[in-house]
Amino acid sequence: MKLLAQFLGASAVLLALSGTSHAQQARPVEIRLGMSTFMTGAASVLGAPAKAAADMWIEDFNAAGGIDGVKLKPTWIDEGQGADKFLSDYRRLAQEPGEKVMISAISSGYCNALAPVAEDLKVVNILWECSTEKVLEDRRYKYVFRTGPNGTMEMVAAVLQLLRTKPDFKTIAVVNQDYAWGRDSWEVFRNTLLALKPDVKIVAELFPKFGAPDFSTEVTRLQALRPDVVLSTAWGGDLDTFLRQASQRGLLKNSQFILPLADSSLERLGDAIPPGVIVGFVGDGYFADPEYANDPETRAFVQKFKQRTGAYPNFAVYHMIQALKATTGAYKHFLADNGGKWPSAEQLATTLRGSEYRGLSRPIRMREDGQALQGQLLGITRKDPSQAFPLVGQLTFYPADIVAAPVGQKSVEWVKSLKPDLVQNAQIKRVGN
């Protein structure tokens, strides 16, 4: 009986050890990245460069050894194929066996739709581009993160830039795309502006459909109204089309235009954008930023990207690199802190929360609610003999701490509490000359 008891005791220990072994996350052969961007349609002018940047960065990262020998394997979903097909492909990739992280999406509408899916499937999802603040404010997620700024940071900084550039304007009109981002960004911008300059008059709120091929109706309306300021948070092909048509009819010379997402259009539009237009970078990534243009890593990336694609990186490129570096950095951080043990999806999510990382510009911090804090860079277009398109000068940096709604607060309400003295906040700084 004593021998039997010893045998059973030893068996129990072996069984416990066996259970522990199975519970420990096995090191994968590769990490599958389910990635999405617009590869077709008008929005592909923003999405395609981001894909090119990701492929280039992943190629170099894998060549350098990956994550402790584990390589990245991307699979792409085209956001241009429509919502139903996109979500079907997203769910299929997210449910495939093996180690995976989803890096999706550009579209704010898609981000609103996919976030609860990722949460239900317990797969880490990086919202790498979409800006709508509501996706992380309306629900708290465990597995969903945004590694770049949200629309609140972008719009509050844009209002501050406008008031510092043209403080005495009386009237403003908006031309935004009619979908989640266009509506949400205007709501935050409008509430911020009315808090900081309550005497302003909004003379037109125009929302052409997403992907509209013609803006003649909107341009004609603006010509008749002659507002002091015209705001558009449109992006990609929509913004290109609107600005070309507005430029042809002299609109950009009659009103102060403020274009928080126009960084991605400057190189394509060239002389269609005159000097004096306020432009944002949806963060602080700009190839001509005097503080980072000569940073060795940034300079090497910009040169290689320009050589491969024929164009300079736009804000979507910077956001994609931030997403990849935040994700791989979290893996490396966990491995270093846990003796080389591989993280589960839950452990990876925990490591991402509160992490600090750097893309190709200034350092970024991930908050406990899964929203990254990234400062905003804005400036004013100017001609430069070195380029066939406008560069952006008079650059101003707005730190995230003064333009982000606190954790747990709704942006549209928080911005109403802002005071006019924020315009001269001491943390706002000029960059370069």
C-alpha positions in Angstrom: 0.0 0.0 0.0 2.9 2.4 0.9 4.5 1.7 -2.5 1.2 2.3 -4.3 0.7 5.6 -2.4 4.2 6.7 -3.5 3.5 5.7 -7.1 0.2 7.6 -7.1 1.9 10.6 -5.5 4.6 10.7 -8.1 2.0 10.3 -10.8 0.1 13.3 -9.5 3.2 15.4 -9.5 3.9 14.4 -13.1 0.4 15.1 -14.1 0.6 18.6 -12.5 3.8 19.3 -14.3 2.3 18.1 -17.5 -0.7 20.4 -17.0 1.7 23.3 -16.3 3.6 22.6 -19.5 0.5 22.6 -21.6 -0.8 25.8 -19.9 2.4 27.6 -20.8 2.2 29.4 -24.1 4.2 27.6 -26.8 6.6 29.6 -28.9 5.1 29.9 -32.4 6.8 29.3 -35.7 5.5 32.7 -36.9 3.2 35.5 -36.0 0.4 36.0 -38.4 -0.6 39.6 -38.9 -4.1 40.2 -40.2 -3.7 43.6 -41.8 -6.2 45.9 -43.6 -6.0 49.1 -45.6 -7.7 50.5 -48.7 -5.9 48.9 -51.7 -8.6 49.9 -54.2 -10.8 52.9 -54.8 -10.2 56.6 -54.1 -9.0 56.0 -50.5 -6.1 53.8 -51.8 -4.0 56.9 -52.3 -3.7 56.8 -48.5 -3.9 53.1 -48.0 -1.5 51.9 -50.6 1.5 53.8 -49.3 0.8 52.4 -45.8 0.8 48.8 -47.2 4.1 49.5 -49.0 5.6 50.8 -45.8 4.4 47.8 -43.8 5.8 45.3 -46.3 9.1 47.1 -46.4 9.4 47.4 -42.6 8.3 43.7 -42.0 10.9 42.6 -44.6 13.7 44.4 -42.8 12.4 43.3 -39.4 12.3 39.6 -40.3 15.8 39.9 -41.9 17.1 41.2 -38.6 15.8 38.2 -36.7 12.2 39.0 -36.0 11.1 38.7 -32.4 13.7 36.4 -30.9 13.7 34.4 -34.1 10.0 34.4 -34.7 9.1 36.1 -38.0 6.0 38.2 -39.0 3.7 36.9 -41.7 1.2 39.5 -43.0 -2.1 38.7 -44.7 -3.9 41.7 -46.2 -7.6 42.6 -46.4 -8.7 45.3 -48.9 -11.0 47.8 -47.1 -12.2 49.0 -50.6 -14.3 45.8 -51.1 -17.2 46.9 -48.9 -18.2 46.5 -45.3 -19.8 43.0 -45.5 -16.9 41.4 -47.4 -14.4 43.2 -45.1 -16.0 42.0 -41.9 -16.3 38.4 -43.3 -12.6 38.4 -44.2 -11.6 40.0 -40.9 -13.5 37.3 -38.9 -12.0 34.5 -41.0 -8.4 35.7 -40.4 -9.0 36.4 -36.7 -10.3 32.8 -36.2 -7.5 31.0 -38.0 -5.3 28.9 -35.8 -1.9 30.0 -34.6 -0.4 33.1 -33.1 -2.0 36.2 -34.5 -2.4 39.9 -34.1 -4.9 42.0 -36.2 -3.8 45.4 -37.4 -6.9 47.0 -38.7 -8.3 49.5 -40.0 -8.2 52.8 -41.8 -11.9 53.4 -41.9 -13.5 54.8 -38.8 -16.7 53.0 -39.7 -14.9 49.7 -40.0 -13.1 50.2 -36.6 -16.5 50.8 -34.9 -17.7 47.5 -36.4 -14.6 45.3 -35.8 -13.7 46.3 -32.3 -16.4 44.2 -30.6 -15.6 41.3 -32.9 -12.0 41.3 -31.8 -13.0 41.5 -28.2 -15.4 38.6 -28.5 -12.7 36.5 -30.2 -10.1 37.5 -27.7 -7.6 38.5 -30.3 -5.4 41.6 -30.0 -6.4 44.3 -32.5 -4.4 47.4 -33.3 -6.6 50.2 -34.6 -3.7 51.6 -36.7 -5.3 54.5 -38.5 -8.9 55.3 -37.8 -9.4 58.4 -35.7 -13.0 58.4 -34.4 -12.7 58.9 -30.7 -16.0 57.1 -30.0 -14.7 53.6 -30.6 -12.7 53.6 -27.4 -14.9 56.0 -25.4 -18.3 54.3 -25.8 -16.9 50.9 -24.6 -13.9 49.8 -22.6 -12.0 47.0 -24.4 -9.4 44.5 -23.2 -7.9 43.5 -26.6 -8.4 46.6 -28.7 -5.8 49.4 -28.9 -5.1 52.5 -31.0 -1.4 53.2 -31.4 -1.9 56.7 -32.9 -3.9 59.7 -31.9 -7.7 60.0 -32.0 -9.9 62.7 -33.5 -10.1 64.7 -30.3 -6.3 65.3 -30.2 -6.3 66.1 -33.9 -9.3 68.5 -33.8 -8.4 70.3 -30.5 -4.9 71.0 -31.9 -6.4 72.1 -35.2 -8.7 74.6 -33.5 -5.7 75.9 -31.5 -3.6 76.3 -34.6 -6.5 78.2 -36.4 -6.9 80.6 -33.4 -3.2 81.2 -33.2 -3.0 81.8 -37.0 -6.1 83.8 -37.7 -7.6 84.9 -34.3 -10.1 87.5 -35.6 -12.2 85.5 -38.1 -16.0 85.7 -37.8 -17.4 83.0 -40.0 -16.6 79.3 -40.8 -18.0 76.6 -43.1 -17.2 72.9 -43.1 -17.0 70.4 -46.0 -16.6 66.8 -44.5 -17.2 63.3 -45.8 -20.6 61.9 -44.8 -19.6 59.0 -42.6 -18.4 58.4 -39.0 -15.1 60.3 -39.2 -16.6 63.3 -41.1 -19.4 63.7 -38.6 -17.5 62.9 -35.4 -14.5 65.1 -36.2 -16.8 68.1 -37.0 -18.7 67.5 -33.7 -15.4 67.7 -31.7 -14.0 70.6 -33.8 -17.3 72.6 -33.5 -17.7 72.1 -29.8 -14.0 73.1 -29.2 -14.2 76.1 -31.4 -17.4 77.4 -29.7 -15.8 76.9 -26.3 -12.7 78.9 -27.2 -14.3 81.4 -29.6 -18.1 81.6 -28.7 -18.8 84.5 -31.1 -18.0 82.6 -34.3 -20.8 82.0 -36.8 -21.1 78.7 -38.6 -22.5 79.5 -42.0 -22.6 76.1 -43.7 -22.2 72.4 -42.7 -21.8 70.4 -45.9 -21.5 66.6 -45.9 -21.0 65.1 -49.4 -21.0 61.3 -49.6 -17.9 59.3 -49.0 -16.2 58.8 -52.4 -18.0 61.6 -54.1 -16.6 62.3 -57.6 -17.8 65.9 -57.8 -17.8 68.8 -55.3 -19.2 71.5 -57.6 -22.3 72.0 -55.5 -20.2 72.5 -52.4 -17.7 74.8 -54.1 -20.5 77.0 -55.6 -22.1 77.3 -52.1 -18.8 78.4 -50.6 -18.3 80.9 -53.3 -21.6 82.5 -52.5 -21.1 82.5 -48.8 -17.4 83.6 -48.8 -16.7 82.4 -45.2 -13.6 83.6 -43.5 -12.5 80.0 -42.8 -13.2 76.7 -44.6 -12.6 73.5 -42.6 -12.3 70.0 -44.2 -11.2 66.9 -42.4 -11.6 64.9 -45.6 -8.7 62.7 -46.7 -7.4 60.7 -49.6 -9.0 60.9 -53.0 -12.0 62.8 -51.7 -9.8 65.6 -50.4 -7.8 65.7 -53.6 -10.9 66.1 -55.7 -12.4 68.7 -53.5 -9.2 70.8 -53.4 -8.6 70.6 -57.1 -12.1 71.8 -57.9 -11.9 74.5 -55.2 -8.5 75.7 -56.4 -9.7 75.9 -60.0 -12.3 78.4 -58.9 -10.0 80.4 -56.6 -11.6 79.4 -53.4 -8.4 78.7 -51.6 -7.3 82.3 -52.1 -10.6 83.8 -50.8 -10.9 81.9 -47.5 -8.5 80.6 -44.9 -8.5 76.8 -45.4 -7.7 74.5 -42.6 -7.0 70.9 -43.6 -6.0 68.7 -40.6 -5.4 65.6 -42.8 -3.9 67.3 -45.9 -0.4 66.1 -45.3 -1.2 63.0 -47.5 -2.4 65.2 -50.4 0.3 67.8 -50.7 2.7 65.9 -53.0 -0.1 64.8 -55.3 -1.7 68.2 -55.6 1.3 70.4 -56.1 0.5 74.0 -57.0 -3.2 73.4 -56.5 -2.5 74.2 -52.8 -1.3 77.8 -52.4 0.8 79.2 -49.6 -1.0 80.0 -46.4 -3.1 76.9 -45.9 -3.2 75.3 -42.5 -2.2 71.7 -42.7 -2.0 68.9 -40.1 -0.2 65.6 -39.9 -2.6 63.5 -37.8 0.2 63.1 -35.2 3.7 64.5 -35.6 5.2 62.5 -38.4 6.6 64.7 -41.2 9.5 63.9 -43.4 10.7 67.6 -43.2 10.3 68.0 -39.5 13.6 69.7 -38.5 13.7 67.9 -35.2 13.6 64.4 -36.8 14.6 64.8 -40.4 18.2 63.9 -39.5 17.4 61.2 -37.0 19.3 58.2 -38.3 16.4 55.7 -38.2 13.9 58.2 -39.6 16.2 59.4 -42.4 17.1 55.9 -43.5 13.4 54.9 -43.6 12.3 58.0 -45.5 15.1 57.5 -48.1 14.3 53.9 -48.6 10.6 54.5 -48.8 11.1 57.3 -51.3 13.4 55.1 -53.4 10.9 52.2 -53.4 7.7 54.1 -54.0 8.7 57.4 -55.6 6.9 59.4 -52.9 7.6 60.7 -49.4 5.8 59.0 -46.5 2.4 60.4 -45.4 0.7 60.3 -42.0 -0.7 56.8 -42.7 2.8 55.5 -43.3 3.9 56.9 -39.9 0.9 55.4 -38.2 1.5 52.0 -39.7 5.1 51.9 -38.5 3.9 53.0 -35.0 1.5 50.1 -34.9 4.2 47.6 -35.9 6.7 48.9 -33.5 4.2 49.1 -30.6 3.2 45.5 -31.3 6.7 44.0 -31.7 7.9 46.1 -28.8 5.3 44.6 -26.5 6.3 41.1 -27.5 10.0 41.9 -26.8 9.2 43.6 -23.5 7.2 40.6 -22.3 10.0 38.1 -23.3 12.6 40.2 -21.6 10.6 40.4 -18.3 9.6 36.7 -18.3 12.7 34.8 -19.0 11.9 34.3 -22.7 8.5 32.8 -22.1 6.0 33.5 -24.9 2.9 35.7 -24.0 -0.7 34.7 -24.4 -3.0 37.1 -26.1 -4.2 38.3 -22.7 -0.6 38.9 -21.5 0.3 40.7 -24.7 -2.7 43.0 -24.2 -1.6 43.6 -20.6 1.9 44.5 -21.8 0.6 46.9 -24.4 -1.4 48.8 -21.8 0.8 51.5 -20.3 3.6 50.8 -22.8 5.9 53.4 -24.3 7.2 53.3 -27.8 8.4 55.4 -30.7 7.6 55.2 -34.3 9.6 57.5 -36.5 9.0 60.7 -34.6 8.4 61.6 -30.9 7.8 59.1 -28.1 4.2 57.8 -27.6 2.6 56.5 -24.5 -0.3 54.0 -24.4 -3.0 54.9 -21.8 -4.8 52.3 -19.6 -7.9 52.7 -21.8 -6.0 51.5 -24.9 -5.7 55.0 -26.4 -2.2 56.2 -27.4 -1.2 59.7 -26.4 0.5 61.4 -29.4 1.2 65.1 -29.8 0.1 67.0 -32.9 2.1 68.9 -35.4 0.5 71.5 -37.6 1.8 74.3 -39.8 1.2 76.5 -42.8 2.0 75.7 -46.5 4.8 77.6 -48.2 6.6 77.3 -51.5 10.1 75.8 -51.5 12.4 75.6 -54.5 13.6 72.2 -53.5 10.2 70.6 -54.1 7.5 70.7 -56.8 4.8 70.7 -54.1 4.2 72.9 -51.0 6.2 72.2 -47.9 4.8 73.1 -44.4 6.5 75.8 -42.3 5.8 77.6 -39.1 5.4 74.2 -37.5 3.8 74.1 -34.1 3.7 71.1 -31.7 0.8 70.5 -29.4 1.5 67.9 -26.7 -1.1 65.2 -26.2 -1.6 66.1 -22.5 -3.3 69.4 -23.4 -5.5 68.2 -26.3 -6.7 64.7 -25.2 -9.8 64.1 -23.2 -9.0 62.4 -19.8 -9.7 58.7 -19.4 -13.4 58.1 -18.7 -14.6 61.3 -20.2 -16.5 61.8 -23.5 -14.7 64.1 -25.8 -17.7 65.9 -27.1 -18.5 67.0 -23.6 -15.0 67.5 -22.3 -14.1 70.0 -25.1 -17.0 72.2 -24.0 -15.1 72.8 -20.7 -12.0 74.2 -22.4 -11.1 77.8 -21.7 -9.8 80.5 -24.2 -6.4 80.7 -22.4 -5.6 77.2 -23.7 -4.6 79.0 -27.0 -1.5 80.4 -25.3 -0.7 77.3 -23.2 3.0 77.4 -22.3 3.5 73.7 -23.4 2.7 74.6 -27.1 6.0 75.1 -28.9 7.3 76.2 -32.3 9.4 73.6 -34.1 12.3 74.9 -36.2 12.2 78.4 -37.7 
